[in-house]
Amino acid sequence: MSGFGYYRPDAQAAGDAAPTTSAQEQPTPEEAGDEEPTLPPDAELDLAADEVAAKVEEVLATLDVELVGLAPVKRRVREIASLLLVDRARRQFGLTTSRPTLHMSFTGGPGTGKTTVALRMAEMLHALGYLRVPRVHTVTRDDLVGQFIGHTAPKTKEALAKAAGGVLFIDEAYYLFRPENERDYGQEVIEILLTEMEKERGDLVVIFAGYPDRMATFFGANPGLSSRVPHHIAFEDYTHEELMQIADLMLLGESFRFDEEARAAFDSYLTLRQQRPNFSNARSVRNAIERSRLRQARRLVELSRPLTRDDLVTLTAADIRGSSVFAEASQMSG
């Protein structure tokens, strides 16, 4: 089964390029040399009527809709947007405004929306003229580190070329640093990234992502890298209630629903699943619903009777409780 088409936080597979918009690459205002005329000192600038500000607000509104919870993350993204909009307004009045450093660190567990926020950040920075394309290129250590001498630099530069003009999203970035292996080539990647991130011409934003404790160790061991990453955003795990909301949104997006007993069963499933290893927040919710769909499909085929619309859209308690999570919990309690 190919899976749902609903929103999937952090669903981007490691190493795959994230979806891009159909927009062609456009130069930033600085590159194009088409800065707006400087406003006179006594002028007034209405941000609410500004076309760019409206585009940014549209991106922020989309983020609010597609991500449940994560209030601190949304607040920080909105703060960054506000800073850049004010900087833009200052430029329009001819005030001195240095180009901000926009490299970031996203810390949190899997399935907490880091990739989705990276995508919206790329769209926002593109709208503001800081990026040529609203694109995110996602990589892991395997995409950057070579296996022999002379192999790492070409791989890293290839990834940088693919991300040029947009965002380079490095998932599980701490794997680039392996101090226990003096001959590891990950340090070469870091040195290349440092050089690229330091360039004055704003052609790339790098986002480092991973678990909080490991990312803290990673930046602590690489102070030169840490000094170039001013924006650190923490993604907390979803609460039980938020995960139920996410499940409802996923089902609604594909014209499914829980019946009353199925909702109670899924609530119990989440309680058990959150206690087990490798729980991945919204990603685990998505996987659980897809497996429930498989059980629903088998159940409907075995009915050997005409099916109603209600049959096709409803997940029952049996579809949920067929999960091995319940059987394993029963064995442990027995």
QUICOR-V228113 format. One record per residue. N is the residue number from 0. RES is the residue in one small letter. OMEGA is omega in degrees with one decimal (none if undefined). Layout:
n = (N	N)
res = (RES	RES)
omega = (OMEGA	OMEGA)
This chain:
n = (0	1	2	3	4	5	6	7	8	9	10	11	12	13	14	15	16	17	18	19	20	21	22	23	24	25	26	27	28	29	30	31	32	33	34	35	36	37	38	39	40	41	42	43	44	45	46	47	48	49	50	51	52	53	54	55	56	57	58	59	60	61	62	63	64	65	66	67	68	69	70	71	72	73	74	75	76	77	78	79	80	81	82	83	84	85	86	87	88	89	90	91	92	93	94	95	96	97	98	99	100	101	102	103	104	105	106	107	108	109	110	111	112	113	114	115	116	117	118	119	120	121	122	123	124	125	126	127	128	129	130	131	132	133	134	135	136	137	138	139	140	141	142	143	144	145	146	147	148	149	150	151	152	153	154	155	156	157	158	159	160	161	162	163	164	165	166	167	168	169	170	171	172	173	174	175	176	177	178	179	180	181	182	183	184	185	186	187	188	189	190	191	192	193	194	195	196	197	198	199	200	201	202	203	204	205	206	207	208	209	210	211	212	213	214	215	216	217	218	219	220	221	222	223	224	225	226	227	228	229	230	231	232	233	234	235	236	237	238	239	240	241	242	243	244	245	246	247	248	249	250	251	252	253	254	255	256	257	258	259	260	261	262	263	264	265	266	267	268	269	270	271	272	273	274	275	276	277	278	279	280	281	282	283	284	285	286	287	288	289	290	291	292	293	294	295	296	297	298	299	300	301	302	303	304	305	306	307	308	309	310	311	312	313	314	315	316	317	318	319	320	321	322	323	324	325	326	327	328	329	330	331	332	333)
res = (m	s	g	f	g	y	y	r	p	d	a	q	a	a	g	d	a	a	p	t	t	s	a	q	e	q	p	t	p	e	e	a	g	d	e	e	p	t	l	p	p	d	a	e	l	d	l	a	a	d	e	v	a	a	k	v	e	e	v	l	a	t	l	d	v	e	l	v	g	l	a	p	v	k	r	r	v	r	e	i	a	s	l	l	l	v	d	r	a	r	r	q	f	g	l	t	t	s	r	p	t	l	h	m	s	f	t	g	g	p	g	t	g	k	t	t	v	a	l	r	m	a	e	m	l	h	a	l	g	y	l	r	v	p	r	v	h	t	v	t	r	d	d	l	v	g	q	f	i	g	h	t	a	p	k	t	k	e	a	l	a	k	a	a	g	g	v	l	f	i	d	e	a	y	y	l	f	r	p	e	n	e	r	d	y	g	q	e	v	i	e	i	l	l	t	e	m	e	k	e	r	g	d	l	v	v	i	f	a	g	y	p	d	r	m	a	t	f	f	g	a	n	p	g	l	s	s	r	v	p	h	h	i	a	f	e	d	y	t	h	e	e	l	m	q	i	a	d	l	m	l	l	g	e	s	f	r	f	d	e	e	a	r	a	a	f	d	s	y	l	t	l	r	q	q	r	p	n	f	s	n	a	r	s	v	r	n	a	i	e	r	s	r	l	r	q	a	r	r	l	v	e	l	s	r	p	l	t	r	d	d	l	v	t	l	t	a	a	d	i	r	g	s	s	v	f	a	e	a	s	q	m	s	g)
omega = (-174.5	177.0	-178.4	174.0	179.7	-179.6	-179.4	177.9	177.4	-177.7	-177.7	179.2	-178.9	175.9	-179.8	174.3	179.2	178.9	179.1	175.4	-178.6	-178.4	176.1	179.2	179.3	177.3	173.6	179.8	179.8	-178.7	-175.4	-179.4	-177.4	176.5	178.7	178.5	179.7	179.9	176.5	-176.2	-176.6	-179.5	174.3	-177.5	-178.1	-179.7	-178.7	-179.2	-176.7	-176.9	179.5	178.4	178.7	177.8	178.3	179.4	177.5	177.9	-179.5	178.7	176.9	178.9	178.5	-176.6	-171.1	179.1	175.2	175.6	178.4	-178.1	179.8	179.2	-179.4	178.8	-179.4	178.0	179.8	177.3	178.2	178.1	-179.6	178.8	-177.1	176.8	178.1	175.9	179.1	178.7	178.4	179.1	-178.8	176.3	178.3	179.9	180.0	179.7	178.2	-179.7	-176.9	172.6	-171.0	176.9	-170.5	172.8	175.7	179.7	179.6	179.8	179.1	175.7	-178.9	173.0	-176.3	-179.1	178.8	178.6	177.7	178.4	-179.8	177.1	178.3	179.0	-178.6	-179.4	175.5	-179.9	-178.6	177.5	-179.9	177.3	178.9	-177.7	177.2	-170.7	174.9	175.0	-174.7	-179.7	170.6	-179.5	-176.0	-179.8	-173.7	-172.9	178.5	-178.0	179.7	-178.1	178.1	-176.8	-173.4	-176.6	178.7	179.6	-179.1	-179.1	175.7	177.8	178.4	178.7	179.5	-178.7	-173.7	-179.9	-178.2	-176.9	170.2	-177.2	-177.1	-178.4	-177.1	-173.0	-177.4	178.3	175.2	-175.7	178.7	-175.4	-179.2	-179.0	-177.2	-177.0	-179.7	-176.4	-179.7	179.3	177.3	177.1	-178.8	179.7	177.7	178.7	178.7	179.6	-177.4	-177.9	-176.8	-177.8	-177.3	-177.2	-176.1	-178.2	-174.0	169.6	179.7	175.9	176.1	-176.1	176.8	179.3	-174.5	-175.5	-179.6	178.3	177.6	177.2	-179.3	-179.5	178.8	-179.4	-178.8	-176.5	178.1	178.2	-178.6	-177.7	-179.5	-178.5	-175.9	-174.0	179.0	-176.3	-178.3	179.2	-179.7	173.6	177.5	173.9	178.5	-179.2	179.5	178.2	175.2	176.6	178.6	177.9	179.1	179.8	178.4	179.3	-179.1	-179.2	-179.8	177.0	171.0	175.0	169.8	163.7	-172.3	-178.9	178.2	178.2	178.6	179.7	-179.4	175.2	177.6	178.1	-178.7	178.5	-179.8	-174.7	179.8	-179.6	-176.5	179.6	173.2	175.3	-172.1	173.0	-175.6	178.7	178.0	176.1	178.6	-178.9	-180.0	179.6	179.8	177.2	175.7	176.0	177.2	179.5	176.6	-178.7	178.9	-179.8	-178.1	179.4	-177.4	177.9	179.0	175.9	176.8	-177.1	176.3	175.8	-179.8	176.4	-171.9	-175.5	-172.0	169.8	-177.5	179.0	179.4	179.0	-179.8	-173.5	173.3	179.7	177.9	178.5	-179.8	-179.7	-179.8	177.7	178.9	178.4	-178.9	-179.9	179.3	none)
